[in-house]
Amino acid sequence: MNAHDSTLHAKDDGIAPGAELLRVDNVTLRFGGVTAISDISFDILKGEVRAIIGPNGAGKTSMLNVINGFYHPQEGTIRFRGETRTKMKPYEAAASGIARTFQNVALFTGMSTLDNIMSGRSLAMKESFLKQMFYYGPARNEDIEHRKKVEEIIDFLEIAHIRRQPVGKLPYGLQKRVELGRALALEPDLLLLDEPMAGMNLEEKEDMSRFIIDVNQQFGTTIALIEHDMGVVMDLADRVVVLDYGKKIADGPPEEVQASQEVIDAYLGVPY
């Protein structure tokens, strides 16, 4: 499937490619006496793949949780599409165009691949629950349209052979692919990926990398991802921000970041 075959695209929000889509300004997040994120600022430009890296405990997942409204920082602001988001809830972030996958797979294990991805369309459904329950009139037409988009995602991710299988019985790599599909069903402007390749073998990583590139280039989706595999980061990312103990220690193109002595000392251990 190419870009011309698909109806799945990030929404046209009037922001030009390369312009600022999201900005994190001087964000600090504390849990009691523990500071998880300390005065961090960076931006994400529309159309780019933005990597967030650092050692375990650096604050990377906490940062994604702030961006999608799961945590509310004590200091600083998040601006998305030019609007400051104050105490935004996760469902509000999703409705505004921010989708998320998780470090640990978070799927409905008893449901099929198709139904899991279909659940990602819930915010786009306009008809009443009663009409949906009886599959009546406009609700039927709406359901057909949503299922068409879900089938496009299934074809795109090459998982048609498991579309009816309960996801709890699938191999881990395929579960991660289904979770990506559910996030794509939202047709997000910004896709947050928390270690999308954790626990995968080399072949699974290569497949996931290919899908991430295609999502970015074909759908026009801006991506922010946390990833520990530096080979993957160097291949995928346009820019990289590096966190260590909740502080930002580097921010720039992959080649520049990997050559930073502070990054080598804190995270890489040796020049990459």
URQUIHU-V749772 format. One record per residue. N is the residue number from 0. RES is the residue in three letters. SS is DSSP state (H for helix, E for strand, - for the rest). D_CENTER is the distance of its C-alpha to the mean C-alpha in Angstrom with 2 decimals. Layout:
# URQUIHU-V749772
n=(N | N)
res=(RES | RES)
ss=(SS | SS)
d_center=(D_CENTER | D_CENTER)
This chain:
# URQUIHU-V749772
n=(0 | 1 | 2 | 3 | 4 | 5 | 6 | 7 | 8 | 9 | 10 | 11 | 12 | 13 | 14 | 15 | 16 | 17 | 18 | 19 | 20 | 21 | 22 | 23 | 24 | 25 | 26 | 27 | 28 | 29 | 30 | 31 | 32 | 33 | 34 | 35 | 36 | 37 | 38 | 39 | 40 | 41 | 42 | 43 | 44 | 45 | 46 | 47 | 48 | 49 | 50 | 51 | 52 | 53 | 54 | 55 | 56 | 57 | 58 | 59 | 60 | 61 | 62 | 63 | 64 | 65 | 66 | 67 | 68 | 69 | 70 | 71 | 72 | 73 | 74 | 75 | 76 | 77 | 78 | 79 | 80 | 81 | 82 | 83 | 84 | 85 | 86 | 87 | 88 | 89 | 90 | 91 | 92 | 93 | 94 | 95 | 96 | 97 | 98 | 99 | 100 | 101 | 102 | 103 | 104 | 105 | 106 | 107 | 108 | 109 | 110 | 111 | 112 | 113 | 114 | 115 | 116 | 117 | 118 | 119 | 120 | 121 | 122 | 123 | 124 | 125 | 126 | 127 | 128 | 129 | 130 | 131 | 132 | 133 | 134 | 135 | 136 | 137 | 138 | 139 | 140 | 141 | 142 | 143 | 144 | 145 | 146 | 147 | 148 | 149 | 150 | 151 | 152 | 153 | 154 | 155 | 156 | 157 | 158 | 159 | 160 | 161 | 162 | 163 | 164 | 165 | 166 | 167 | 168 | 169 | 170 | 171 | 172 | 173 | 174 | 175 | 176 | 177 | 178 | 179 | 180 | 181 | 182 | 183 | 184 | 185 | 186 | 187 | 188 | 189 | 190 | 191 | 192 | 193 | 194 | 195 | 196 | 197 | 198 | 199 | 200 | 201 | 202 | 203 | 204 | 205 | 206 | 207 | 208 | 209 | 210 | 211 | 212 | 213 | 214 | 215 | 216 | 217 | 218 | 219 | 220 | 221 | 222 | 223 | 224 | 225 | 226 | 227 | 228 | 229 | 230 | 231 | 232 | 233 | 234 | 235 | 236 | 237 | 238 | 239 | 240 | 241 | 242 | 243 | 244 | 245 | 246 | 247 | 248 | 249 | 250 | 251 | 252 | 253 | 254 | 255 | 256 | 257 | 258 | 259 | 260 | 261 | 262 | 263 | 264 | 265 | 266 | 267 | 268 | 269 | 270 | 271)
res=(MET | ASN | ALA | HIS | ASP | SER | THR | LEU | HIS | ALA | LYS | ASP | ASP | GLY | ILE | ALA | PRO | GLY | ALA | GLU | LEU | LEU | ARG | VAL | ASP | ASN | VAL | THR | LEU | ARG | PHE | GLY | GLY | VAL | THR | ALA | ILE | SER | ASP | ILE | SER | PHE | ASP | ILE | LEU | LYS | GLY | GLU | VAL | ARG | ALA | ILE | ILE | GLY | PRO | ASN | GLY | ALA | GLY | LYS | THR | SER | MET | LEU | ASN | VAL | ILE | ASN | GLY | PHE | TYR | HIS | PRO | GLN | GLU | GLY | THR | ILE | ARG | PHE | ARG | GLY | GLU | THR | ARG | THR | LYS | MET | LYS | PRO | TYR | GLU | ALA | ALA | ALA | SER | GLY | ILE | ALA | ARG | THR | PHE | GLN | ASN | VAL | ALA | LEU | PHE | THR | GLY | MET | SER | THR | LEU | ASP | ASN | ILE | MET | SER | GLY | ARG | SER | LEU | ALA | MET | LYS | GLU | SER | PHE | LEU | LYS | GLN | MET | PHE | TYR | TYR | GLY | PRO | ALA | ARG | ASN | GLU | ASP | ILE | GLU | HIS | ARG | LYS | LYS | VAL | GLU | GLU | ILE | ILE | ASP | PHE | LEU | GLU | ILE | ALA | HIS | ILE | ARG | ARG | GLN | PRO | VAL | GLY | LYS | LEU | PRO | TYR | GLY | LEU | GLN | LYS | ARG | VAL | GLU | LEU | GLY | ARG | ALA | LEU | ALA | LEU | GLU | PRO | ASP | LEU | LEU | LEU | LEU | ASP | GLU | PRO | MET | ALA | GLY | MET | ASN | LEU | GLU | GLU | LYS | GLU | ASP | MET | SER | ARG | PHE | ILE | ILE | ASP | VAL | ASN | GLN | GLN | PHE | GLY | THR | THR | ILE | ALA | LEU | ILE | GLU | HIS | ASP | MET | GLY | VAL | VAL | MET | ASP | LEU | ALA | ASP | ARG | VAL | VAL | VAL | LEU | ASP | TYR | GLY | LYS | LYS | ILE | ALA | ASP | GLY | PRO | PRO | GLU | GLU | VAL | GLN | ALA | SER | GLN | GLU | VAL | ILE | ASP | ALA | TYR | LEU | GLY | VAL | PRO | TYR)
ss=(- | - | - | - | - | - | - | - | - | - | - | - | - | - | - | - | - | - | - | E | E | E | E | E | E | E | E | E | E | E | E | - | - | E | E | E | E | E | E | E | E | E | E | E | E | - | - | - | E | E | E | E | E | - | - | - | - | - | - | H | H | H | H | H | H | H | H | - | - | - | - | - | - | - | E | E | E | E | E | E | - | - | E | E | E | - | - | - | - | H | H | H | H | H | H | H | - | E | E | E | - | - | - | - | - | - | - | - | - | - | - | E | H | H | H | H | H | H | H | - | - | H | H | H | - | - | - | - | H | H | H | H | H | - | - | - | H | H | H | H | H | H | H | H | H | H | H | H | H | H | H | H | H | H | H | H | - | - | - | H | H | H | - | - | - | E | H | H | H | - | - | H | H | H | H | H | H | H | H | H | H | H | H | H | - | - | - | - | - | E | E | E | E | E | - | - | - | - | - | - | - | H | H | H | H | H | H | H | H | H | H | H | H | H | H | H | H | H | - | - | - | E | E | E | E | E | - | - | - | H | H | H | H | H | H | H | - | - | E | E | E | E | E | E | - | - | E | E | E | E | E | E | - | H | H | H | H | H | - | - | H | H | H | H | H | H | H | H | - | - | - | -)
d_center=(21.27 | 21.03 | 19.75 | 23.07 | 22.94 | 19.75 | 19.54 | 15.74 | 14.67 | 12.76 | 15.46 | 18.20 | 18.07 | 20.87 | 19.00 | 20.12 | 18.10 | 18.33 | 18.88 | 17.11 | 14.18 | 13.41 | 15.86 | 16.18 | 19.96 | 21.95 | 19.81 | 21.59 | 20.64 | 23.42 | 24.10 | 27.87 | 29.32 | 26.25 | 24.19 | 20.61 | 19.66 | 22.58 | 22.84 | 19.69 | 19.09 | 16.88 | 15.39 | 12.61 | 14.39 | 13.74 | 13.16 | 12.47 | 10.34 | 10.53 | 10.94 | 11.79 | 14.53 | 17.56 | 19.67 | 19.12 | 19.64 | 18.67 | 16.46 | 13.00 | 11.50 | 13.81 | 12.40 | 8.86 | 11.14 | 13.14 | 10.64 | 9.71 | 13.42 | 13.91 | 16.18 | 18.53 | 19.88 | 23.65 | 23.77 | 21.97 | 19.85 | 16.46 | 17.00 | 14.72 | 16.54 | 19.61 | 19.84 | 19.99 | 18.17 | 20.49 | 19.80 | 17.07 | 16.29 | 12.99 | 14.43 | 15.38 | 11.97 | 10.85 | 14.15 | 13.73 | 10.71 | 7.62 | 5.49 | 4.16 | 5.37 | 8.29 | 10.69 | 13.29 | 12.91 | 13.19 | 14.86 | 18.23 | 20.25 | 23.35 | 21.84 | 21.59 | 18.71 | 19.62 | 19.77 | 16.47 | 14.70 | 17.26 | 16.27 | 13.06 | 15.69 | 17.51 | 16.73 | 18.09 | 21.28 | 24.22 | 27.20 | 28.73 | 28.28 | 31.98 | 31.73 | 28.72 | 30.70 | 33.70 | 31.76 | 33.94 | 34.24 | 31.29 | 29.07 | 29.96 | 29.17 | 25.83 | 24.98 | 26.08 | 23.86 | 20.71 | 21.74 | 22.24 | 18.65 | 17.57 | 20.16 | 18.78 | 15.41 | 17.56 | 19.66 | 16.92 | 15.52 | 19.20 | 19.37 | 22.25 | 24.48 | 22.61 | 21.90 | 24.56 | 24.13 | 23.07 | 19.81 | 21.54 | 23.87 | 21.45 | 20.99 | 18.06 | 16.59 | 16.80 | 15.30 | 12.07 | 12.37 | 13.13 | 10.13 | 8.01 | 10.78 | 10.65 | 7.20 | 8.80 | 11.90 | 10.95 | 11.18 | 8.71 | 9.78 | 6.70 | 3.15 | 2.06 | 3.47 | 6.85 | 9.60 | 8.73 | 12.41 | 14.20 | 17.46 | 17.50 | 20.63 | 21.04 | 21.06 | 17.88 | 16.14 | 17.73 | 16.58 | 12.88 | 13.30 | 15.08 | 12.56 | 9.83 | 12.76 | 13.86 | 10.76 | 11.04 | 14.82 | 15.79 | 13.55 | 13.32 | 9.61 | 8.73 | 6.07 | 6.10 | 6.47 | 9.14 | 11.72 | 15.44 | 16.80 | 18.21 | 19.21 | 15.69 | 14.75 | 17.95 | 17.39 | 13.91 | 13.60 | 15.53 | 15.73 | 15.34 | 15.83 | 17.64 | 18.22 | 21.24 | 22.60 | 20.48 | 21.74 | 20.52 | 22.77 | 21.56 | 19.53 | 20.02 | 19.97 | 19.45 | 23.21 | 24.18 | 21.99 | 23.19 | 26.74 | 26.58 | 29.08 | 27.36 | 24.16 | 26.46 | 28.34 | 25.47 | 23.04 | 24.06 | 27.67 | 29.01 | 28.29 | 25.69)
